[in-house]
Amino acid sequence: MKKPADPLEIKGTIDAAISRAKQNESAVVFQFNGVTVVVTDQSKSWLILRDWQRAMKGYLGKNATVGPHPKPELSLVENAVDTIFKEASKAANTSQQLKNLRARNAKLKLELESSFSLVREVELKNKSLLETIRRLEADRDFYKREEKSDEHLLEKSTSALNTLMNEKNELRSQLKTLVQMNDRLIGELEAAK
């Protein structure tokens, strides 16, 4: 994913490019944060902005070009692809959070175990110290349970992503069937003329 930009900055740039296209009576092409934008005097700035934001999130692939006349409504396939990218991003974030949590837990575990080994050699007459050690042992057990819970969350996220991928493939298959039916109908209509 590319570095986020101020939406007002790109909106102003799009509006200025559309104005220039009207003055020059020709298309205007520019790059903004690595996304190529093409506008004409008939371009709708809010649609260009929508697709530019999709490109910035990586939904349109590398070296994306948006414009000049995006459709007002995204297709089922485009919506499915966007959803898959969103879920993949969430899964990646969850995975990174899980890695960070595991690293933190491992560090805490080492600290706890080293403090336990030092304390075990001392005769425990201080009740306050004994209570602190018991709390630390309980915390160690808590972190083990939390780590298992995070693994379960990652599995659920991965499962949801797989489900979305399957749904996307099913939508593509249905779309392909519809296109074939449409082509067949057009052929029959032309033959009937």
Buried (B, 14 or more C-beta within 10 A) or exposed (E): EEEEBEEEEBBEBBBBBBEBBBEEEEBBBBEBBEBBBBBBBEBBBEBBBBBBBBBBBBBBEEEBBBBBEBEEEBEBEBEBBBBBBBBBBEBEEBBEEBEEBBEEBEEBBEEBEEEEEEBEEEEEEEEEEEEEBEEBEEEBEEBEEEBEEBEEBBEEBBEEBEEBBEBBEEBBEEBEEEEEEEEEEEEEEEEEE
